[in-house]
Amino acid sequence: MTASSQRRDPGGALRAADAGRRVLLKGWVARRRDLGELIFLTLRDRSGFVQVVFDRGRCPSEAVDAAADARSEDVVAVEGEVLLRAEGQRNRELPTGDVEVLATRLEFLARSQTPPFVVEDRTNATEELRLEYRYLDLRRPVMLKNFVLRDEIAFRVRKVLHERGFLEVETPMLTRSTPEGARDFLVPSRVHRGKFYALPQSPQLFKQILMMSGFERYFQIARCFRDEDLRADRQFEFTQIDLEMSFPTEEDVFDTVEAFLVEAFAAAGIAAARPFRRLTFREAMDRYGTDRPDLRYDLPLCDLSPAAAGSGFAPFEKALGGGGTVRGLRVPGGAGLSRKRLDELTEKAKELGAGGLLWFKRQGAEIASPAKKALAPEQLDRILAAAGVADGDLLLAVADKEKHALAALAALRAEAARELKLVDESRYVFCWVTEFPLLGFDDETKQWFPMNHPFTGPREEDLDRLESDPGSVRARVRRRRQRLGARLGIDPHPPRGPAGARLPRPRHRTGGGEGALRVPARGAAVRRAAARRHRARPRPDLRDRGGRHLSARGHRLPQDDVGHRPHDEGAGIGAFGPAPRARPRLAARERRVTGRAE
């Protein structure tokens, strides 16, 4: 039987039960060990590694001579017999470590040049070199493992959602620019010269069409594109799971999301117990100082304001008199921290906006603190008792505005947990944080601004406080947005945008050759953020054939140069200016592809 007619066997799947079988292997040479009369090749394919033996006493000389000429990353076909290794020669680190293949024939399918780096998980190659030779980098087992894991996660998510009656949908990639949190990536239109499609930052608008059409339950593993500054958790393109449900309750959302997350993490060997813990926003902030708490360790914050009131200590009185708070963090066993380390923690608190950091140590009957002389003994005891400070403990306290105090102590909580080795890196603890506030207050402009996306509104039970106490109003999706818009100065009936969505239509003005976005009056913080997102920055190296500047960052054509109305109702999707009348057949075809209605 020839190599071309025999069925190929995956080398990484061979086990002791296959001993005595004749196999055909095809893959890449990962390693070669030449002992003269005995040559070992480690063969790699997608299933894993297997050792192939070429012995001059047992193998044809042609096969041994060919093996002597093999080099790393050569693509070969090997025929041979599966043999059990001797007891002392078995490799417990490989799934195929109990067997080896005694070769009878070796054929080179493709020869390789010397690779620029060793194709192994542990490599000292730079990232630039690995990206230049990406096809070699992707041969490393750790890279393949990532692809296999991603495939398994997507499969499990689809399985769970299909079992719950969700349809998987796809939405167009070429669409119209919509106001979102980042800049758009643009694609020039071949048919409509000087006009562009925008790649979706998220497929939100198309999902709304399906929801209004009665699809009820559907999901998409969607590709999203956002032109924003790169950070550890930000990149130009990424994949997200979008879910839409008609007539759901909050419990339906909790149950569905928990179900597929449990399966997705199980694919990576991570156990997630249901139901997930639930915290309100207020509980999370009061207890942990952040709306994304790490629950793998406890270390709760404590409110020292009642104990600190009336103490006469200037920092406490100033904070409480100005509507601030005094919060503390008890660090069990933290009394051993050095003064130098405490000074470093103080600087970290200041970097996060706090005015300073106060510390107290209890070691036996002795209490150490920079504030010890300024506080009466009974007041000092009252503060330590409020925090539950025991022998050997450290108390860190911040007296400031609530947001600064919580932010500083949340960071110090994480720092202390790492330093005291309280974090169990093998555990994952999931939780829901609910009842987020609807509005925040800008201290600079003295105006309220929305803390959430525009699809939220006040909870029904909080509606009567929207005018009298806006900061106490909690958010809920898509309820009572008219009153919220009036509170923020937003037109409750803006002109319709693409796909019938009610979005404010931007108006552009120019100055100094640059386009700027004019947004409805709603608060200086929002206006400044919108202006930063939509600045047009003409560059001399980006011009179309008519000599007009195109902006690579703001994604807007300067209106003084173009002379067209932006977002014209007659324009194609993603087009800036009126649609041309020429070539009507191609224009109609493009409208069908992008889903635009006349």
C-alpha positions, 0 to 999 in steps of 0.5 A: 500500500502506498503512502497516497492510498493509505489512510493517515493516522494522527500521530498525537493520538497513538497509545499503548493499545495501538501497539502492532499497528501499521500507520502512516504519519504526516507532519513536521519534524520538531526535533532530530537526535542522530546517534549514528546507527540510531536516529530519533525524529519527533514528529508534530501534527495538530494532534500532538507529538510522537517519536519515530525511530530509525534503526539501521539494524531493523529499518531499510537503509533508505529510510535511515539515510533519509532521516539523517538528512531531515531538518527541523520543520521539514514536512514528511510522510512516515510509514511504520509499526507502532511499538511499545517502549521499554519500561525505562524509556517511557516519557510520562510527559507526553500522551504518546510517551508509551509508544514509538513508531519504527519507521520503514519509509520516509518521504519528504513532502516539503523541505524547510530552510533553517527557521529563524527561531526554534518552534517551541512553546518556550522561545526567546524570539522577540514579538516582532520576529514572531509576527514576521514569521507568523506561520512558524509562531502558530505552529507552537503548541501553545498557540494551537491550544488557544485556537482549540480553546476558542473553538470549544468556547464558541461551540459550547456557547452556541449549544447552550443558546440553541437549547434555549431557543436563540437564533444565531444571526449575522449583521452587515459589516458595511454600515453607516457611522453612528455615535458611539464610544470610539472613532470609526474605521472607514471603507471608501465606496468604489461606486460613490466617490468621496463617500465611505462605509463605517465598520461597526463598533457594535451591531446594535442598530441591526439588532434593534431591527430584528427585535422590532421584527419579532425574532424574540431571541437571537444572538451573534458572536460579533466582530467589532471594530473601534479606532481607539488608543491601545491599552491592556484591555483595548484593541482595534478589533475584537469579538463579543457575544451579543444577546437580545431577548423580547419580554424578558425579566431580570431573572431570565437575563441572569439565568441565560448569561450564567448558563453559557458563561458556566459552560464557556469557562468549563471549556478552560477547566474553570469551575463556576458555581451557580447562581452567581453572587449578586451585589448592588452597586451601593453594596459593592462600593461600600464594602469593596470600594469598586463596582468590579470587586475581586471576591477571591479574598475578603478584606472589606472596607469599613465606614469610620465616619460615626467614630471619627465625628467630633474627634477634633482631628483636623483631617476628619473634621474637614472631610466630614464638614465638607460632605465627605467621609472617613473610610478604613481598611483593616489589614489582618497581620499588616502591623509588620509593614515597614514605615517605608512601605507605608509611605509608598502606600500613602503616595499611591493613595495620593495618586488616586486622588486622595488627600493622604493616608492615615495608618494605625498599628496595634501590636500588643498593648501598643498603638502606633499612628502619626495621629496618636498625639492628635486623638484622645485615647478614647477616640482612638479606641473608638476608631479601632473598635469600629474597624475591628482592629485586633493585635497585629493588624493594620488600619488604613484610613482615608478622609476625603470625598467619597469617590476619592476615599473609595478609589484609594482604598480599593487600590490599597485593598488589592495591593495588600491582598497581593502583598499578604498572599491572600489571593488564590490564583486558582479560583474564579469568583463570579458576581453580578453588580446591579442597581447602578446609578443613573446619573453622576454629578460633574463637580466642575460644571455643577451639572448632572451627566448620564453614567450609562449608555443611552438605552437606560432610564430610571427605575419606576420606583425611583422616578419621583426622585428624578428632579429632587434627588437625581443622584439616588436614581438607579438605572434600568434598561429603556424605561422613561427616557423622555423625562431623563432627556428633559433632565439632561437637556436632550430633545425627546424627539430627535430626527431619525437616524439610520435604520429608524433609530432615534439618534440625535443628528450631529451638526457640523461646523468648521474652524481653521480647516477642521470639522467639529461635532456640535452636540445638543447641550447636555453638560460640559463633560459630555460635550468635551468627550464628544468633541474629543471623539469627533475631532477632524485632523487633516493630514497632507498625506491623506488626500483624495483625487480632488485635493480634499483632506481626509481625516484618518483620526476624526473620520470626518471630511472638513465641510468647508472643503467638501461643500456637502451636507453631512448625513444627507437623507439621500446619501448611501449608508456611511456616505457623507454628502448626497448620493450621486445620480450616475450609475443607478444600477450599481447604486441600487445593488450597493443599497441591497448589499448594505441593507439601506432603504430608499 
